[in-house]
Amino acid sequence: MTATIEQKPEAPSITSNVRGYAERVRGGDMGALPAVLGLIVLCTVFAIMRPSFFTAVNFANLFTQGAAVTVIAMGLVFVLLLGEIDLSAGFASGVCAAVLAILLAEQGQPWYVAVLAAIATGTVIGTVLGVLVAKLGIPSFVVTLAAFLGFQGLVLVLVEGGTNISVRDETILAISNNNLSPVLSWGLLAAGVGGYAAIQLLRARKRTKRGLIADPMSLIAIRVGALAVLGGLAVYALNLERSRNAALVSLKGVPAVVPIIIVLLVIWTFVLRRTAFGRHLYAVGGNAEAARRAGINVDRMKISAFVICSSMAAIGGIIAASRASSVDPNTGGSNVLLYAVGAAVIGGTSLFGGKGRVLDAVLGGAVVAVIENGMGLMGYGSDIKFIVTGSVLLLAASVDALSRKRAAATGLR
């Protein structure tokens, strides 16, 4: 009687990983590839046509310009993962920003009380929207469209029909207007690269212990090295003097809003990828009925997604108020919602549910910010900006639809 020897799975090489990724792309799993390629093309075109696009001043402006939209888009990812939509996220951010401004300017409350109240307002808004969608069965499009109109009126009420409420609290203003010191900027990069490397190594070690196939060390080294190089170039550029009169005011370092976005990205990525809540959210988005039969509380998942979306909209509203140093009836209005939804979809989040990452919102937000910024430098007005951004959004939605068809045809979905 011969004993069978159990063989451990062979560790994949870089070549096999590249081949596997290419097969997934051909099978319809595009991921963030279209957004990354689009970002490279847009930056190249704008850099050629307007050399000032790649100056240190403009590079820093890109982060502050797209921060609020990116944060709102992060929250929208959770709703889109369920195949739902939140059309009220823009004006919900305006309502929360108005609550912040009133407590600071008119009630004299400290900044932390105003911030907590603004986020709590977003949480209440998300709970109400989620209950209407999950418990009453009203389509999210109808509920959030009604909220879009209602919140627009509520902002007018809060700012007394159209006045401008100034925000003078130094802590709030620092969010979008201050920078980290050059030393702290390098420290942030070191912490980010070190943390990413630790996560990659820990993940590989756990998979190896469980007898699963883990990424080779060479591939992990390439990922960490790429992050270190790209991050190093970005920090170096941001640490250059951006002030026109450095003798009076020095302007160096990573914008203070960047670590806020990074922290939110890490937290929500962990929630989606490493918790039961995240797995359940993907399951509901993929097939709500199957998830319900598997014992997942679908209604709770829907309510939670709307709560997260509106709470993130509140944070986006705080960032917008910080950048403008005020709140008015247009806060959260105009093109904020369109850009936020566009950022999530352009980044790779599917409108059909079940597919998306928080990172998609960051990549899509970068694309939207580059379009807005680059076309502004070229002297184009809002009309051309809207046309171009709308075209990019339509292209992203088309890629999503075609990818789903391709995945269904190849049996990957």
C-alpha positions in Angstrom: 0.0 0.0 0.0 1.6 3.2 -1.1 1.2 6.4 0.8 0.2 9.5 -1.1 2.4 12.5 -0.6 0.5 15.8 -0.3 2.1 18.4 -2.4 2.0 22.1 -1.4 0.7 24.5 -4.1 3.6 25.9 -6.1 4.1 29.6 -5.5 3.3 31.7 -8.6 6.0 33.7 -10.3 5.7 37.3 -11.5 5.2 36.0 -15.1 2.3 33.8 -14.0 0.8 36.8 -12.1 1.1 39.0 -15.1 -0.5 36.3 -17.3 -3.3 35.8 -14.9 -4.0 39.5 -14.8 -4.0 39.7 -18.6 -6.5 36.8 -18.7 -8.8 38.6 -16.2 -8.7 41.7 -18.3 -9.6 39.8 -21.4 -12.3 38.1 -19.5 -13.9 41.5 -18.6 -12.4 42.2 -15.2 -11.0 45.6 -16.1 -10.7 46.9 -12.5 -9.1 50.3 -12.2 -7.1 49.9 -15.5 -9.3 52.3 -17.5 -9.0 55.0 -14.8 -5.3 54.6 -14.5 -4.7 54.7 -18.3 -7.1 57.7 -18.5 -5.2 59.5 -15.8 -1.9 59.0 -17.6 -3.3 60.2 -20.9 -4.9 63.3 -19.4 -1.8 64.3 -17.4 0.4 63.8 -20.5 -1.9 65.9 -22.7 -2.3 68.7 -20.2 1.4 68.7 -19.5 2.2 69.1 -23.2 -0.4 71.7 -23.9 0.1 73.6 -20.6 3.6 73.2 -19.0 2.2 75.0 -15.9 0.1 71.9 -15.2 3.0 70.1 -13.6 4.2 72.9 -11.4 4.4 72.4 -7.6 1.6 74.9 -7.1 -0.8 73.3 -9.4 0.1 69.8 -8.2 -0.9 70.8 -4.7 -4.1 72.5 -6.0 -5.2 69.1 -7.5 -5.4 67.6 -4.0 -7.4 70.4 -2.4 -9.6 70.9 -5.5 -10.7 67.3 -5.7 -10.8 66.4 -2.0 -14.4 67.0 -1.2 -15.7 65.2 -4.3 -13.4 62.3 -3.6 -14.6 61.9 0.0 -18.3 62.0 -1.1 -17.5 59.5 -3.9 -16.0 57.1 -1.3 -19.4 57.0 0.5 -21.2 56.6 -2.8 -19.2 53.4 -3.5 -21.0 51.6 -0.6 -24.5 52.5 -2.1 -23.4 51.6 -5.6 -22.1 48.3 -4.5 -25.7 47.4 -3.7 -26.9 48.5 -7.1 -28.6 51.5 -5.5 -28.0 55.3 -6.0 -28.0 58.3 -3.8 -28.8 61.5 -5.7 -29.0 63.5 -2.5 -25.3 63.1 -1.4 -24.3 66.5 -2.8 -26.9 68.6 -1.0 -26.7 66.3 2.1 -23.1 67.5 2.3 -24.4 71.1 2.0 -26.9 70.6 4.9 -24.1 69.1 7.1 -21.8 72.0 6.2 -24.5 74.5 7.1 -25.0 72.8 10.5 -21.2 73.1 11.0 -21.1 76.8 10.0 -24.1 77.8 12.2 -22.7 76.1 15.3 -19.3 77.7 14.7 -20.3 81.2 13.6 -23.7 81.8 15.3 -23.6 79.4 18.4 -20.0 79.8 19.2 -19.4 76.1 19.7 -15.9 74.6 19.6 -14.8 73.0 16.3 -15.1 69.4 17.6 -18.7 69.9 18.7 -19.6 71.4 15.3 -17.8 68.5 13.4 -19.5 65.8 15.5 -22.9 67.5 15.0 -22.3 67.7 11.2 -21.4 64.0 11.0 -24.3 63.1 13.2 -26.6 65.0 10.9 -25.3 63.0 8.0 -25.8 59.8 10.0 -29.5 60.7 10.6 -30.0 61.6 6.9 -28.5 58.2 5.9 -30.7 56.4 8.4 -33.9 58.0 7.1 -33.0 57.3 3.4 -32.0 53.8 4.2 -35.2 53.0 6.1 -37.3 54.4 3.3 -35.5 52.3 0.7 -35.1 49.1 2.7 -38.2 48.9 4.8 -40.8 50.7 2.6 -39.4 49.4 -0.6 -39.3 52.8 -2.3 -36.7 52.8 -5.2 -33.6 54.6 -4.1 -33.7 56.8 -7.2 -37.1 58.2 -6.1 -36.2 58.6 -2.4 -32.9 60.3 -3.0 -34.3 62.5 -5.8 -37.0 63.8 -3.4 -34.2 64.3 -0.8 -32.1 66.1 -3.4 -34.9 68.7 -3.8 -35.8 68.8 -0.1 -32.2 69.3 1.1 -31.7 72.0 -1.5 -34.6 73.9 0.2 -33.3 73.0 3.7 -29.9 74.6 2.9 -31.7 77.8 1.9 -33.6 77.7 5.2 -30.4 77.1 7.3 -28.5 79.9 5.6 -31.5 82.2 5.8 -32.5 82.4 2.2 -29.1 83.0 0.6 -26.7 84.6 3.0 -23.1 83.6 3.3 -21.9 82.2 6.6 -18.2 82.7 7.1 -16.1 79.9 8.7 -13.3 81.4 10.8 -12.3 78.6 13.0 -8.6 78.0 12.5 -8.8 74.2 13.0 -11.5 73.8 10.3 -9.7 76.2 7.9 -6.5 74.2 8.3 -8.1 71.1 6.8 -8.0 72.5 3.2 -5.6 75.4 3.6 -2.7 74.2 5.7 0.2 71.9 4.8 2.3 69.4 6.7 5.9 70.3 7.3 8.4 68.8 4.9 9.7 66.5 7.6 6.3 65.4 8.5 5.5 64.9 4.9 8.4 62.4 4.5 7.3 60.8 7.7 3.8 60.3 6.3 5.3 58.6 3.2 7.6 56.4 5.3 4.6 55.3 7.5 2.4 54.7 4.5 5.0 52.6 2.6 6.0 50.7 5.8 2.4 50.0 6.6 1.7 48.8 3.1 4.7 46.5 3.1 3.8 45.1 6.5 0.2 44.3 5.3 1.5 42.6 2.1 4.1 40.5 4.0 1.5 39.6 6.7 -1.0 38.5 4.1 1.6 36.4 2.3 2.6 34.8 5.6 -0.9 33.9 6.6 -1.7 32.4 3.2 1.4 30.3 3.3 0.6 29.0 6.8 -2.8 28.0 5.6 -1.4 26.1 2.6 -2.7 28.7 0.1 -0.9 30.2 -2.8 0.7 33.5 -1.8 2.2 36.3 -3.9 6.0 35.9 -4.4 8.3 38.1 -2.5 9.6 39.6 -5.8 6.1 40.8 -6.7 5.6 42.3 -3.2 8.9 44.1 -3.5 7.8 45.5 -6.9 4.5 46.8 -5.4 6.2 48.3 -2.4 9.0 49.8 -4.5 6.5 51.3 -7.0 4.5 52.9 -4.1 7.8 54.3 -2.6 9.0 55.8 -5.9 5.6 57.4 -6.8 5.0 58.6 -3.3 8.6 59.9 -3.1 8.2 61.9 -6.3 4.9 63.3 -5.1 6.3 64.3 -1.7 9.4 65.8 -3.3 7.3 68.0 -5.6 5.0 69.1 -2.8 7.9 69.9 -0.5 9.2 72.5 -3.1 8.6 76.1 -2.3 5.2 77.2 -3.7 5.0 80.7 -2.3 5.7 83.7 -4.6 7.2 85.5 -1.7 8.9 82.9 0.5 10.4 85.7 2.7 7.0 86.5 4.0 5.1 83.2 3.8 6.5 79.8 3.1 4.3 77.3 1.4 5.7 73.8 1.4 4.6 70.3 2.3 1.8 67.8 1.6 -1.7 69.4 2.0 -3.3 68.6 5.3 -6.3 67.1 3.6 -4.2 64.3 2.1 -3.7 62.3 5.3 -7.4 62.6 6.0 -8.2 61.0 2.7 -5.5 58.3 3.2 -6.9 57.4 6.7 -10.5 57.2 5.3 -9.2 55.1 2.4 -7.4 52.7 4.7 -10.4 52.4 7.1 -13.1 51.7 4.5 -10.8 49.4 2.5 -10.3 47.4 5.6 -14.1 47.3 6.2 -14.8 46.1 2.7 -12.0 43.6 2.3 -11.4 42.3 5.8 -14.7 42.2 7.7 -17.9 40.2 7.5 -19.8 43.4 6.8 -17.8 44.0 3.6 -18.3 40.4 2.4 -22.0 40.7 3.1 -22.2 44.0 1.2 -20.7 42.4 -1.9 -23.0 39.4 -1.5 -26.1 41.6 -1.4 -24.9 43.6 -4.4 -24.2 40.5 -6.4 -27.5 38.8 -5.6 -29.8 40.2 -2.9 -32.2 37.2 -2.9 -29.3 34.6 -2.6 -27.8 36.7 0.2 -31.1 36.8 2.0 -31.4 33.0 1.8 -27.9 32.7 3.1 -29.0 34.5 6.3 -27.7 38.0 5.6 -29.9 40.8 6.8 -30.4 42.6 3.5 -32.3 45.5 5.0 -29.7 46.2 7.6 -27.0 46.2 4.9 -28.9 48.7 2.8 -29.5 51.0 5.7 -25.9 50.8 6.7 -24.7 51.6 3.2 -26.8 54.8 3.1 -25.6 55.8 6.6 -22.0 55.5 5.5 -22.7 57.4 2.3 -24.4 60.3 4.0 -21.8 60.4 6.8 -19.0 60.6 4.3 -21.0 63.3 2.5 -20.9 65.2 5.8 -17.1 64.9 5.9 -17.0 66.1 2.3 -19.2 69.1 3.3 -16.8 69.9 6.1 -13.8 69.8 3.7 -15.7 72.0 1.2 -16.6 74.5 3.9 -12.9 74.6 4.9 -11.7 75.2 1.3 -14.3 78.0 0.7 -14.0 79.4 4.2 -17.7 79.8 4.1 -21.1 78.1 3.5 -23.7 79.4 1.1 -26.8 78.0 -0.7 -24.5 76.5 -3.4 -22.5 74.4 -1.0 -22.9 70.8 -2.1 -24.9 71.9 -5.1 -24.0 72.7 -8.7 -21.8 69.8 -10.1 -20.8 68.2 -6.8 -23.1 65.2 -7.0 -22.4 64.7 -10.7 -18.7 64.8 -10.1 -18.9 62.5 -7.1 -21.0 59.8 -8.9 -18.7 60.3 -11.9 -15.6 59.8 -9.8 -16.9 56.5 -8.3 -17.9 55.1 -11.7 -14.9 56.4 -13.6 -12.7 54.7 -11.0 -14.2 51.3 -11.7 -17.2 50.9 -9.4 -20.1 49.2 -11.2 -23.5 50.8 -11.5 -25.0 47.4 -11.5 -23.7 46.5 -8.0 -21.4 43.9 -6.5 -18.2 45.4 -7.9 -16.1 48.2 -6.6 -13.5 49.5 -4.2 -13.0 52.6 -2.1 -9.8 53.1 -4.1 -12.0 53.5 -7.2 -13.4 56.8 -5.8 -9.8 58.1 -5.2 -8.7 57.3 -8.7 -11.9 58.6 -10.3 -11.7 61.7 -8.1 -8.2 62.3 -9.5 -9.5 61.9 -13.0 -12.3 64.5 -12.4 -9.9 66.9 -10.7 -7.3 66.6 -13.5 -10.0 67.4 -16.1 -11.4 70.3 -14.1 -8.0 71.7 -13.4 -6.3 71.1 -16.8 -9.2 72.5 -18.8 -9.3 75.5 -16.5 -5.6 76.2 -17.2 -6.3 75.9 -20.9 -9.0 78.6 -20.6 -12.1 76.5 -21.3 -15.3 77.4 -19.6 -17.8 75.3 -17.6 -19.6 74.3 -20.8 -16.6 72.4 -22.3 -15.7 71.0 -18.9 -19.1 69.5 -18.4 -19.1 68.0 -21.9 -15.7 66.4 -21.5 -16.5 65.1 -18.0 -19.8 63.8 -19.1 -18.1 62.1 -22.1 -15.6 60.4 -19.8 -18.4 59.3 -17.5 -20.3 57.8 -20.4 -17.2 56.0 -21.6 -16.6 54.6 -18.1 -20.2 53.4 -17.9 -19.9 51.8 -21.4 -16.7 50.0 -20.3 -18.5 48.7 -17.2 -21.5 47.4 -19.3 -19.2 45.8 -21.9 -17.0 44.3 -19.2 -20.1 42.7 -17.6 -21.2 41.2 -20.9 -17.7 39.9 -21.5 -17.5 38.4 -18.0 -20.9 36.7 -18.5 -19.8 35.3 -21.8 -16.6 33.9 -20.5 -18.3 32.5 -17.4 -16.4 34.8 -14.9 -19.7 36.2 -13.5 
